[in-house]
Amino acid sequence: MKTILAILITIMIIAPANAVDLIASSSIGGSTHKFAIILQKELKNNGLDVKLIVAGNCVLGKKMWQDSESAIFITTEASNSVPECTVEITKDNYALNLFTEGWVIV
């Protein structure tokens, strides 16, 4: 977990924005939402201003992410199986695949 946080903190330090939007593609209470809360708390503990946005579903989350220049989007491999939710993973937007459940931050 410390490695994951180190990578995220490095990304945030390099990014020019003072505040970071963290978009969770699930509804409130979903596993992606719960994981996003953990990330938000840890990043805040490291001095970053993190706004958690719960999209409610992957279609809305993808739209919010596409409309943003610096948001972090947490999605899943399962969401990527839905054509409207698919986010192409490239070297420009891929951070890491955290767990075997397929959580992906883009």
The first five atom37 places (N, CA, C, CB, O) and aatype in JSON, in Angstrom:
{
  "aatype": [12, 11, 16, 9, 10, 0, 9, 10, 9, 16, 9, 12, 9, 9, 0, 14, 0, 2, 0, 19, 3, 10, 9, 0, 15, 15, 15, 9, 7, 7, 15, 16, 8, 11, 13, 0, 9, 9, 10, 5, 11, 6, 10, 11, 2, 2, 7, 10, 3, 19, 11, 10, 9, 19, 0, 7, 2, 4, 19, 10, 7, 11, 11, 12, 17, 5, 3, 15, 6, 15, 0, 9, 13, 9, 16, 16, 6, 0, 15, 2, 15, 19, 14, 6, 4, 16, 19, 6, 9, 16, 11, 3, 2, 18, 0, 10, 2, 10, 13, 16, 6, 7, 17, 19, 9, 19],
  "atom_mask": [
    [1, 1, 1, 1, 1],
    [1, 1, 1, 1, 1],
    [1, 1, 1, 1, 1],
    [1, 1, 1, 1, 1],
    [1, 1, 1, 1, 1],
    [1, 1, 1, 1, 1],
    [1, 1, 1, 1, 1],
    [1, 1, 1, 1, 1],
    [1, 1, 1, 1, 1],
    [1, 1, 1, 1, 1],
    [1, 1, 1, 1, 1],
    [1, 1, 1, 1, 1],
    [1, 1, 1, 1, 1],
    [1, 1, 1, 1, 1],
    [1, 1, 1, 1, 1],
    [1, 1, 1, 1, 1],
    [1, 1, 1, 1, 1],
    [1, 1, 1, 1, 1],
    [1, 1, 1, 1, 1],
    [1, 1, 1, 1, 1],
    [1, 1, 1, 1, 1],
    [1, 1, 1, 1, 1],
    [1, 1, 1, 1, 1],
    [1, 1, 1, 1, 1],
    [1, 1, 1, 1, 1],
    [1, 1, 1, 1, 1],
    [1, 1, 1, 1, 1],
    [1, 1, 1, 1, 1],
    [1, 1, 1, 0, 1],
    [1, 1, 1, 0, 1],
    [1, 1, 1, 1, 1],
    [1, 1, 1, 1, 1],
    [1, 1, 1, 1, 1],
    [1, 1, 1, 1, 1],
    [1, 1, 1, 1, 1],
    [1, 1, 1, 1, 1],
    [1, 1, 1, 1, 1],
    [1, 1, 1, 1, 1],
    [1, 1, 1, 1, 1],
    [1, 1, 1, 1, 1],
    [1, 1, 1, 1, 1],
    [1, 1, 1, 1, 1],
    [1, 1, 1, 1, 1],
    [1, 1, 1, 1, 1],
    [1, 1, 1, 1, 1],
    [1, 1, 1, 1, 1],
    [1, 1, 1, 0, 1],
    [1, 1, 1, 1, 1],
    [1, 1, 1, 1, 1],
    [1, 1, 1, 1, 1],
    [1, 1, 1, 1, 1],
    [1, 1, 1, 1, 1],
    [1, 1, 1, 1, 1],
    [1, 1, 1, 1, 1],
    [1, 1, 1, 1, 1],
    [1, 1, 1, 0, 1],
    [1, 1, 1, 1, 1],
    [1, 1, 1, 1, 1],
    [1, 1, 1, 1, 1],
    [1, 1, 1, 1, 1],
    [1, 1, 1, 0, 1],
    [1, 1, 1, 1, 1],
    [1, 1, 1, 1, 1],
    [1, 1, 1, 1, 1],
    [1, 1, 1, 1, 1],
    [1, 1, 1, 1, 1],
    [1, 1, 1, 1, 1],
    [1, 1, 1, 1, 1],
    [1, 1, 1, 1, 1],
    [1, 1, 1, 1, 1],
    [1, 1, 1, 1, 1],
    [1, 1, 1, 1, 1],
    [1, 1, 1, 1, 1],
    [1, 1, 1, 1, 1],
    [1, 1, 1, 1, 1],
    [1, 1, 1, 1, 1],
    [1, 1, 1, 1, 1],
    [1, 1, 1, 1, 1],
    [1, 1, 1, 1, 1],
    [1, 1, 1, 1, 1],
    [1, 1, 1, 1, 1],
    [1, 1, 1, 1, 1],
    [1, 1, 1, 1, 1],
    [1, 1, 1, 1, 1],
    [1, 1, 1, 1, 1],
    [1, 1, 1, 1, 1],
    [1, 1, 1, 1, 1],
    [1, 1, 1, 1, 1],
    [1, 1, 1, 1, 1],
    [1, 1, 1, 1, 1],
    [1, 1, 1, 1, 1],
    [1, 1, 1, 1, 1],
    [1, 1, 1, 1, 1],
    [1, 1, 1, 1, 1],
    [1, 1, 1, 1, 1],
    [1, 1, 1, 1, 1],
    [1, 1, 1, 1, 1],
    [1, 1, 1, 1, 1],
    [1, 1, 1, 1, 1],
    [1, 1, 1, 1, 1],
    [1, 1, 1, 1, 1],
    [1, 1, 1, 0, 1],
    [1, 1, 1, 1, 1],
    [1, 1, 1, 1, 1],
    [1, 1, 1, 1, 1],
    [1, 1, 1, 1, 1]
  ],
  "atom_positions": [
    [[0.83, -1.19, 0.0], [0.0, 0.0, 0.0], [0.87, 1.25, 0.0], [-0.94, 0.0, 1.21], [0.52, 2.26, -0.62]],
    [[2.01, 1.19, 0.7], [2.9, 2.37, 0.73], [3.45, 2.68, -0.66], [4.05, 2.14, 1.71], [3.63, 3.85, -1.0]],
    [[3.72, 1.65, -1.44], [4.21, 1.87, -2.8], [3.15, 2.57, -3.64], [4.62, 0.55, -3.45], [3.46, 3.48, -4.4]],
    [[1.92, 2.13, -3.5], [0.82, 2.74, -4.24], [0.69, 4.21, -3.87], [-0.5, 2.0, -3.95], [0.56, 5.06, -4.75]],
    [[0.74, 4.5, -2.58], [0.62, 5.89, -2.14], [1.81, 6.72, -2.61], [0.51, 5.96, -0.62], [1.64, 7.88, -2.98]],
    [[3.0, 6.14, -2.6], [4.18, 6.86, -3.08], [4.03, 7.24, -4.55], [5.44, 6.02, -2.87], [4.38, 8.35, -4.95]],
    [[3.51, 6.31, -5.35], [3.3, 6.59, -6.77], [2.27, 7.7, -6.94], [2.85, 5.32, -7.52], [2.47, 8.62, -7.73]],
    [[1.15, 7.6, -6.21], [0.11, 8.63, -6.32], [0.6, 9.99, -5.84], [-1.12, 8.22, -5.52], [0.31, 11.01, -6.47]],
    [[1.34, 10.01, -4.75], [1.87, 11.28, -4.25], [2.84, 11.89, -5.25], [2.57, 11.08, -2.89], [2.83, 13.11, -5.46]],
    [[3.68, 11.06, -5.86], [4.6, 11.55, -6.89], [3.84, 12.17, -8.05], [5.5, 10.43, -7.39], [4.21, 13.23, -8.55]],
    [[2.78, 11.5, -8.49], [1.95, 12.03, -9.57], [1.38, 13.39, -9.18], [0.81, 11.05, -9.93], [1.38, 14.33, -9.97]],
    [[0.9, 13.48, -7.95], [0.27, 14.72, -7.5], [1.29, 15.85, -7.36], [-0.43, 14.5, -6.16], [0.97, 17.0, -7.64]],
    [[2.5, 15.53, -6.95], [3.53, 16.56, -6.81], [3.93, 17.1, -8.18], [4.77, 16.0, -6.08], [4.16, 18.3, -8.34]],
    [[4.01, 16.21, -9.15], [4.38, 16.62, -10.5], [3.27, 17.42, -11.17], [4.72, 15.4, -11.35], [3.54, 18.34, -11.93]],
    [[2.01, 17.07, -10.89], [0.87, 17.76, -11.5], [0.83, 19.21, -11.03], [-0.46, 17.04, -11.14], [1.08, 19.49, -9.86]],
    [[0.51, 20.14, -11.93], [0.52, 21.56, -11.58], [-0.66, 22.0, -10.71], [0.53, 22.36, -12.82], [-0.6, 23.07, -10.11]],
    [[-1.71, 21.21, -10.63], [-2.89, 21.62, -9.88], [-2.65, 21.52, -8.38], [-4.1, 20.77, -10.27], [-1.92, 20.65, -7.91]],
    [[-3.29, 22.45, -7.61], [-3.2, 22.41, -6.16], [-4.17, 21.4, -5.57], [-3.46, 23.78, -5.58], [-3.9, 20.82, -4.52]],
    [[-5.27, 21.2, -6.22], [-6.29, 20.26, -5.75], [-6.42, 19.14, -6.77], [-7.66, 20.97, -5.52], [-6.21, 19.33, -7.97]],
    [[-6.76, 17.97, -6.26], [-6.9, 16.81, -7.12], [-8.32, 16.28, -7.01], [-5.87, 15.71, -6.76], [-8.85, 16.14, -5.9]],
    [[-8.93, 15.99, -8.15], [-10.23, 15.33, -8.16], [-9.99, 13.83, -8.31], [-11.14, 15.88, -9.32], [-9.28, 13.4, -9.21]],
    [[-10.59, 13.06, -7.43], [-10.52, 11.61, -7.46], [-11.92, 11.11, -7.79], [-9.99, 11.02, -6.1], [-12.83, 11.25, -6.98]],
    [[-12.1, 10.54, -8.98], [-13.42, 10.12, -9.45], [-13.57, 8.61, -9.25], [-13.63, 10.5, -10.94], [-12.8, 7.82, -9.79]],
    [[-14.58, 8.24, -8.47], [-14.92, 6.83, -8.28], [-16.1, 6.51, -9.18], [-15.24, 6.51, -6.78], [-17.12, 7.19, -9.14]],
    [[-15.95, 5.46, -9.99], [-17.0, 5.15, -10.97], [-18.2, 4.44, -10.38], [-16.42, 4.31, -12.07], [-19.24, 4.34, -11.03]],
    [[-18.09, 3.93, -9.16], [-19.2, 3.18, -8.57], [-20.17, 4.09, -7.83], [-18.67, 2.12, -7.62], [-19.97, 5.3, -7.74]],
    [[-21.21, 3.49, -7.31], [-22.15, 4.23, -6.47], [-21.61, 4.28, -5.05], [-23.56, 3.58, -6.51], [-20.64, 3.59, -4.71]],
    [[-22.23, 5.09, -4.22], [-21.83, 5.21, -2.82], [-21.95, 3.85, -2.15], [-22.69, 6.27, -2.07], [-22.98, 3.18, -2.26]],
    [[-20.91, 3.45, -1.47], [-20.89, 2.17, -0.78], [-20.28, 1.04, -1.58], [0.0, 0.0, 0.0], [-20.01, -0.03, -1.03]],
    [[-20.07, 1.26, -2.87], [-19.46, 0.23, -3.7], [-17.98, 0.05, -3.37], [0.0, 0.0, 0.0], [-17.39, 0.89, -2.69]],
    [[-17.4, -1.02, -3.84], [-16.0, -1.31, -3.5], [-15.05, -0.24, -4.04], [-15.61, -2.67, -4.04], [-14.07, 0.1, -3.38]],
    [[-15.32, 0.28, -5.23], [-14.47, 1.34, -5.77], [-14.59, 2.59, -4.93], [-14.85, 1.64, -7.23], [-13.59, 3.28, -4.7]],
    [[-15.78, 2.91, -4.48], [-16.0, 4.07, -3.6], [-15.24, 3.9, -2.29], [-17.5, 4.27, -3.32], [-14.58, 4.83, -1.83]],
    [[-15.32, 2.73, -1.71], [-14.63, 2.47, -0.44], [-13.12, 2.61, -0.62], [-14.97, 1.08, 0.09], [-12.44, 3.18, 0.23]],
    [[-12.61, 2.08, -1.72], [-11.18, 2.19, -1.99], [-10.78, 3.65, -2.21], [-10.79, 1.34, -3.21], [-9.73, 4.09, -1.75]],
    [[-11.63, 4.4, -2.9], [-11.35, 5.81, -3.14], [-11.28, 6.6, -1.83], [-12.42, 6.41, -4.06], [-10.48, 7.52, -1.71]],
    [[-12.12, 6.25, -0.87], [-12.09, 6.93, 0.44], [-10.74, 6.69, 1.12], [-13.24, 6.42, 1.34], [-10.16, 7.6, 1.71]],
    [[-10.25, 5.46, 1.04], [-8.94, 5.15, 1.62], [-7.85, 5.98, 0.96], [-8.62, 3.64, 1.47], [-7.02, 6.57, 1.65]],
    [[-7.85, 6.04, -0.36], [-6.87, 6.86, -1.08], [-6.99, 8.33, -0.73], [-7.03, 6.68, -2.58], [-5.98, 9.0, -0.51]],
    [[-8.21, 8.84, -0.66], [-8.44, 10.24, -0.33], [-7.86, 10.57, 1.04], [-9.94, 10.56, -0.37], [-7.16, 11.57, 1.19]],
    [[-8.14, 9.75, 2.03], [-7.64, 10.0, 3.39], [-6.12, 9.99, 3.43], [-8.2, 8.97, 4.36], [-5.51, 10.85, 4.07]],
    [[-5.51, 9.02, 2.77], [-4.05, 8.93, 2.79], [-3.4, 10.1, 2.07], [-3.6, 7.62, 2.17], [-2.4, 10.63, 2.54]],
    [[-3.97, 10.5, 0.94], [-3.42, 11.64, 0.22], [-3.59, 12.93, 1.02], [-4.09, 11.78, -1.16], [-2.7, 13.77, 1.03]],
    [[-4.73, 13.08, 1.69], [-4.95, 14.25, 2.55], [-3.96, 14.25, 3.71], [-6.4, 14.27, 3.08], [-3.46, 15.31, 4.1]],
    [[-3.67, 13.07, 4.27], [-2.7, 12.97, 5.35], [-1.31, 13.38, 4.89], [-2.66, 11.54, 5.89], [-0.46, 13.73, 5.71]],
    [[-1.07, 13.35, 3.59], [0.2, 13.76, 3.03], [0.16, 15.18, 2.47], [0.62, 12.79, 1.95], [1.02, 15.57, 1.68]],
    [[-0.84, 15.94, 2.87], [-0.89, 17.36, 2.55], [-1.53, 17.74, 1.24], [0.0, 0.0, 0.0], [-1.42, 18.89, 0.82]],
    [[-2.19, 16.82, 0.57], [-2.83, 17.14, -0.7], [-4.31, 17.42, -0.49], [-2.63, 16.0, -1.71], [-4.96, 16.79, 0.34]],
    [[-4.83, 18.36, -1.26], [-6.25, 18.67, -1.23], [-6.94, 17.77, -2.25], [-6.52, 20.19, -1.53], [-6.8, 17.97, -3.45]],
    [[-7.69, 16.79, -1.75], [-8.31, 15.8, -2.63], [-9.82, 15.87, -2.51], [-7.82, 14.37, -2.29], [-10.38, 15.75, -1.42]],
    [[-10.47, 16.08, -3.64], [-11.93, 16.09, -3.69], [-12.39, 14.76, -4.27], [-12.46, 17.3, -4.55], [-12.03, 14.41, -5.4]],
    [[-13.19, 14.03, -3.51], [-13.72, 12.75, -3.96], [-15.05, 12.98, -4.67], [-13.89, 11.77, -2.78], [-15.97, 13.58, -4.1]],
    [[-15.14, 12.51, -5.9], [-16.36, 12.62, -6.69], [-16.88, 11.2, -6.92], [-16.11, 13.37, -8.05], [-16.19, 10.38, -7.53]],
    [[-18.08, 10.92, -6.45], [-18.69, 9.61, -6.66], [-19.63, 9.74, -7.85], [-19.45, 9.11, -5.37], [-20.69, 10.37, -7.76]],
    [[-19.23, 9.15, -8.96], [-19.98, 9.31, -10.21], [-21.31, 8.56, -10.2], [-19.15, 8.84, -11.37], [-22.27, 9.01, -10.82]],
    [[-21.36, 7.45, -9.52], [-22.59, 6.67, -9.5], [-22.6, 5.52, -10.48], [0.0, 0.0, 0.0], [-23.21, 4.48, -10.22]],
    [[-21.93, 5.7, -11.61], [-21.78, 4.61, -12.58], [-20.61, 4.93, -13.5], [-23.09, 4.39, -13.4], [-20.13, 6.06, -13.54]],
    [[-20.18, 3.93, -14.24], [-18.97, 4.1, -15.04], [-19.16, 5.04, -16.23], [-18.51, 2.76, -15.55], [-18.19, 5.67, -16.66]],
    [[-20.35, 5.15, -16.76], [-20.59, 6.07, -17.89], [-20.4, 7.51, -17.44], [-22.01, 5.87, -18.47], [-19.72, 8.29, -18.1]],
    [[-21.0, 7.86, -16.31], [-20.85, 9.22, -15.78], [-19.41, 9.48, -15.35], [-21.79, 9.45, -14.6], [-18.88, 10.57, -15.58]],
    [[-18.79, 8.49, -14.72], [-17.4, 8.64, -14.29], [-16.47, 8.88, -15.46], [0.0, 0.0, 0.0], [-15.59, 9.74, -15.39]],
    [[-16.65, 8.14, -16.53], [-15.81, 8.31, -17.72], [-15.99, 9.71, -18.3], [-16.15, 7.25, -18.78], [-15.02, 10.36, -18.69]],
    [[-17.23, 10.18, -18.37], [-17.51, 11.52, -18.9], [-16.83, 12.59, -18.05], [-19.04, 11.77, -18.94], [-16.21, 13.51, -18.59]],
    [[-16.94, 12.47, -16.72], [-16.29, 13.44, -15.82], [-14.78, 13.44, -16.03], [-16.63, 13.12, -14.35], [-14.14, 14.49, -16.07]],
    [[-14.22, 12.24, -16.16], [-12.78, 12.12, -16.35], [-12.34, 12.73, -17.68], [-12.36, 10.64, -16.27], [-11.33, 13.42, -17.75]],
    [[-13.11, 12.47, -18.74], [-12.77, 13.01, -20.06], [-12.87, 14.53, -20.08], [-13.69, 12.41, -21.12], [-12.13, 15.19, -20.81]],
    [[-13.77, 15.09, -19.28], [-13.94, 16.55, -19.23], [-12.89, 17.23, -18.36], [-15.32, 16.89, -18.71], [-12.8, 18.45, -18.34]],
    [[-12.11, 16.45, -17.65], [-11.1, 16.98, -16.75], [-9.72, 16.86, -17.38], [-11.14, 16.26, -15.4], [-9.47, 16.0, -18.23]],
    [[-8.82, 17.74, -16.96], [-7.44, 17.64, -17.43], [-6.54, 16.96, -16.43], [-6.9, 19.02, -17.75], [-5.44, 16.53, -16.78]],
    [[-6.98, 16.85, -15.17], [-6.06, 16.32, -14.17], [-6.7, 15.35, -13.17], [-5.46, 17.44, -13.42], [-6.05, 14.96, -12.21]],
    [[-7.93, 14.97, -13.38], [-8.58, 14.07, -12.43], [-8.0, 12.66, -12.5], [-10.09, 14.03, -12.68], [-7.5, 12.23, -13.54]],
    [[-8.08, 11.98, -11.37], [-7.72, 10.57, -11.31], [-9.01, 9.79, -11.32], [-6.85, 10.24, -10.04], [-9.92, 10.06, -10.53]],
    [[-9.1, 8.83, -12.22], [-10.32, 8.04, -12.39], [-10.05, 6.61, -11.94], [-10.8, 8.08, -13.86], [-9.13, 5.97, -12.43]],
    [[-10.86, 6.12, -11.01], [-10.75, 4.75, -10.57], [-11.86, 3.97, -11.24], [-10.83, 4.64, -9.01], [-13.05, 4.23, -11.03]],
    [[-11.46, 3.0, -12.05], [-12.41, 2.17, -12.76], [-12.01, 0.72, -12.61], [-12.5, 2.57, -14.24], [-11.01, 0.43, -11.96]],
    [[-12.74, -0.18, -13.19], [-12.44, -1.6, -13.05], [-12.38, -2.27, -14.41], [-13.47, -2.3, -12.17], [-12.87, -1.73, -15.41]],
    [[-11.8, -3.44, -14.44], [-11.79, -4.21, -15.68], [-13.21, -4.6, -16.08], [-10.92, -5.47, -15.52], [-13.52, -4.69, -17.26]],
    [[-14.06, -4.83, -15.09], [-15.46, -5.15, -15.38], [-16.13, -3.98, -16.09], [-16.22, -5.5, -14.08], [-16.89, -4.18, -17.04]],
    [[-15.86, -2.75, -15.63], [-16.43, -1.57, -16.29], [-15.93, -1.46, -17.72], [-16.09, -0.3, -15.51], [-16.67, -1.04, -18.61]],
    [[-14.68, -1.83, -17.93], [-14.12, -1.75, -19.28], [-14.75, -2.76, -20.24], [-12.62, -1.98, -19.23], [-14.54, -2.67, -21.45]],
    [[-15.53, -3.7, -19.72], [-16.22, -4.64, -20.61], [-17.51, -4.04, -21.16], [-16.53, -5.93, -19.87], [-18.13, -4.62, -22.05]],
    [[-17.91, -2.88, -20.63], [-19.1, -2.17, -21.11], [-18.63, -1.13, -22.12], [-19.91, -1.5, -19.92], [-17.86, -0.24, -21.76]],
    [[-19.07, -1.22, -23.4], [-18.56, -0.31, -24.43], [-18.62, 1.17, -24.05], [-19.32, -0.53, -25.7], [-17.69, 1.92, -24.35]],
    [[-19.7, 1.61, -23.4], [-19.84, 3.02, -23.04], [-18.89, 3.43, -21.92], [-21.27, 3.31, -22.61], [-18.67, 4.62, -21.7]],
    [[-18.33, 2.47, -21.23], [-17.46, 2.74, -20.09], [-15.99, 2.5, -20.39], [-17.87, 1.9, -18.92], [-15.12, 2.86, -19.6]],
    [[-15.7, 1.89, -21.53], [-14.33, 1.48, -21.84], [-13.4, 2.67, -21.89], [-14.29, 0.73, -23.16], [-13.65, 3.66, -22.57]],
    [[-12.3, 2.55, -21.14], [-11.23, 3.54, -21.16], [-10.0, 2.83, -21.68], [-10.99, 4.18, -19.74], [-9.51, 1.89, -21.04]],
    [[-9.51, 3.26, -22.81], [-8.32, 2.64, -23.36], [-7.14, 2.93, -22.44], [-8.04, 3.15, -24.81], [-6.88, 4.08, -22.08]],
    [[-6.45, 1.88, -22.07], [-5.31, 2.04, -21.19], [-4.07, 2.23, -22.05], [-5.15, 0.81, -20.23], [-3.69, 1.36, -22.83]],
    [[-3.46, 3.4, -21.9], [-2.26, 3.72, -22.67], [-1.16, 4.11, -21.7], [-2.53, 4.87, -23.68], [-1.4, 4.28, -20.5]],
    [[0.04, 4.24, -22.2], [1.15, 4.65, -21.33], [0.97, 6.1, -20.86], [2.5, 4.48, -22.05], [1.6, 6.51, -19.88]],
    [[0.14, 6.87, -21.53], [-0.09, 8.25, -21.14], [-1.11, 8.4, -20.02], [-0.54, 9.04, -22.32], [-1.09, 9.4, -19.3]],
    [[-2.01, 7.41, -19.85], [-3.04, 7.59, -18.82], [-3.08, 6.46, -17.79], [-4.38, 7.72, -19.47], [-3.87, 6.53, -16.84]],
    [[-2.28, 5.46, -17.95], [-2.32, 4.32, -17.04], [-1.38, 4.53, -15.87], [-1.96, 3.02, -17.79], [-0.2, 4.83, -16.06]],
    [[-1.9, 4.37, -14.66], [-1.03, 4.46, -13.48], [-0.68, 3.06, -13.01], [-1.72, 5.26, -12.34], [0.5, 2.69, -13.01]],
    [[-1.66, 2.3, -12.62], [-1.39, 0.96, -12.15], [-2.67, 0.17, -11.95], [-0.6, 1.0, -10.87], [-3.75, 0.72, -11.79]],
    [[-2.49, -1.13, -11.97], [-3.58, -2.05, -11.67], [-3.31, -2.55, -10.26], [-3.67, -3.24, -12.73], [-2.33, -3.26, -10.02]],
    [[-4.18, -2.18, -9.33], [-3.88, -2.38, -7.93], [-4.12, -3.78, -7.41], [-4.66, -1.45, -7.13], [-3.29, -4.32, -6.68]],
    [[-5.2, -4.38, -7.76], [-5.58, -5.66, -7.19], [-6.1, -6.59, -8.27], [-6.64, -5.48, -6.11], [-6.41, -6.16, -9.38]],
    [[-6.17, -7.87, -7.95], [-6.67, -8.83, -8.93], [-8.13, -8.61, -9.25], [-6.46, -10.23, -8.43], [-8.62, -9.11, -10.26]],
    [[-8.86, -7.86, -8.39], [-10.24, -7.54, -8.72], [-10.31, -6.64, -9.95], [-10.94, -6.86, -7.53], [-11.37, -6.46, -10.54]],
    [[-9.18, -6.08, -10.33], [-9.15, -5.29, -11.54], [-9.35, -3.8, -11.33], [0.0, 0.0, 0.0], [-9.78, -3.11, -12.25]],
    [[-9.04, -3.28, -10.15], [-9.14, -1.83, -9.94], [-8.04, -1.17, -10.73], [-9.06, -1.46, -8.44], [-6.87, -1.55, -10.63]],
    [[-8.41, -0.17, -11.5], [-7.45, 0.51, -12.34], [-7.61, 2.0, -12.15], [-7.63, 0.13, -13.83], [-8.73, 2.51, -12.14]],
    [[-6.51, 2.7, -11.99], [-6.55, 4.16, -11.88], [-6.02, 4.75, -13.17], [-5.72, 4.66, -10.66], [-4.91, 4.42, -13.59]],
    [[-6.81, 5.61, -13.8], [-6.39, 6.27, -15.03], [-6.56, 7.76, -14.92], [-7.18, 5.74, -16.23], [-6.25, 8.49, -15.86]]
  ]
}
